[in-house]
Amino acid sequence: MTPEMKGFILLSVLKMLFVFTVILVGVALLTLMERKVSAWMQNRRGPNRVGWAGLLQPAADGVKNILKEETSPALANRWLFVLAPALAFIPALMLSAVIPFAAPLPVDFDVTLGPLGPFAYHGPLPMVVADLPIGFLFVLAISSMGVYGIALAGWSSNSKYALLGGLRATAQMISYEVAMGLSLIPVLLISGNVGFGAIIRDQQAGLWYVLPLFLSFFIFLISGFAETNRLPFDLPEAESELIAGYHTEYSAMKFSLFFIAEYANVVTVCAMVTTLFFGGWDIPGRWDEQGGLLQTIATGAFFFLKLMFWIFFVMWIRWTLPRFRYDQLMALGWKVLMPIALAYIMVICTAIYGIEHVAGITDPKLRSLALLGVNVVVAFLVFGLLDSGVFIKGSNRRQHSAKPLVKRATVTG
Amino acid sequence: MAIGVKVMRRPEREVSYVRATLKGMALTFKHMFEPKVTMQYPEQKSTTEWSISQRWRGTHRMLTDEQGRSKCVACGLCPQICPANCIKLVPGEDEQGNRYPLIYEIDEFRCVFCGYCQEVCPEEAIHVGVHFENAEYTRGRFVYDLERLQSQTHAVSTLWDPSDPQGE
């Protein structure tokens, strides 16, 4: 093995340790954050007994979950019952490997580590565990694998509630996967690449994609909520209807794994939103492209800030909106988001053709600004139509239901 | 006088939930910065807005006279009126012919905290108390004997509001 190869492996292992430690600890802290945010929104204080301001609460929960009894229902399929939490957990963690979290760090070293021999690495080190060329396709593929865990958990529990939860998760995932995939096609159209690195570079050159591709962002965000089974789309759990949905029969650490998977999925979706539509680790301006340790740290911190904002946003939505009814959920996915996404692809295709070939603008900044202009019009149209109830009907339908079934006898005199 | 009818402003045409969502989000965000209503219970047992009612009927107290003896004359009215049959009273009599309780036990698990014992007591001896922290390690500890009832120090219930005796 050459020293370069060994250096690459060494750095990759270090990055892996870093990312997975951050994700696992972060996920634990997110459970605390969720409880704190929910408490604040309800004028409460939230957990504040264990450790300073409740910071050790996740550790207490973890200890509790490890020490609790592992139950398993009679006639459950034991094999799949044990396998399901892992199937939910592993894809959720795998996704954190492909998100670039900081600007590439220029590394240049040549060291000998005792009996392991020489290690070397020269050039910029991408701050991502696996710099995959297939980028967000990998995320789409793996994130939809998470539903196997949920569906199998529901099926193997031998419980009607769990089964219904699993079925709902499957149907929901299939419905929203379509809109999610379609919403990412405009990103592909203007960046010309699916890799996260290339997408971030294109956003650095032009504008953050949220401006030229606002509707994509909007659809992606909504589908993301549905993909992570968070409120207002938490029908697989739906505690008021299905007890706890797919994890009704789980206890102790197996139950905990589902929670870790859910939060890890939230982190991933938020990281995707940040990377695809908010420039990833990009700090506006040229400064962050110079490359250096300081730049890497600053961009990492900035990425973290954006990520935290979106995680907060997810929690904010969760504690604001009630759960959708199941037919509303399906109608929103198939009848609203998918047609809008398809139409939007056509609009963006036309706009890009017009801008690049008819108007002949090739400068990424100008192109983005022109697309932004198109988007302002599109956004006004779509939100105007949404608000007037053309796409989505509100629940206020008393005019129709109040129609008397039997023609009332006319009272005279 | 005409009856005041609140007329709800219903939307005249069908509207979606987009606006309502934004409104709700603004509301929850606003709530994050409002003062917290949580009472930090073990440290803080009452706030300016909330304190336990003086009419609260909790675990009992037996009041004592100046010599430290219980005021109870073992008349037997409280076990008679008790709907839960939780008071055990064995009367005794001393050389002067004064009646006193030999055994006076209240099973706080059986008690329904109706406060009839306090109402019926002619000597104002037995009272229900303004007290709610009753944790014990064994069930047996919930049978309060006379000594225990006398050694309690919490406030006694007023049963009714002195400023509003008719309950109006």
Interface residues (C-beta under 8 A of the other chain):
Chain A: V37 A39 W40 M41 Q42 N43 R44 R45 W316 I317 W319 T320 L321 F383 L386 D387 S388 G389 F391 I392 K393 G394 S395 N396 R397 R398
Chain B: R10 P11 R13 E14 V15 S16 Y17 V18 R19 A20 T21 G24 M25 L27 T28 F29 H31 M32 E34 P35 K36 V37 T38 Q40
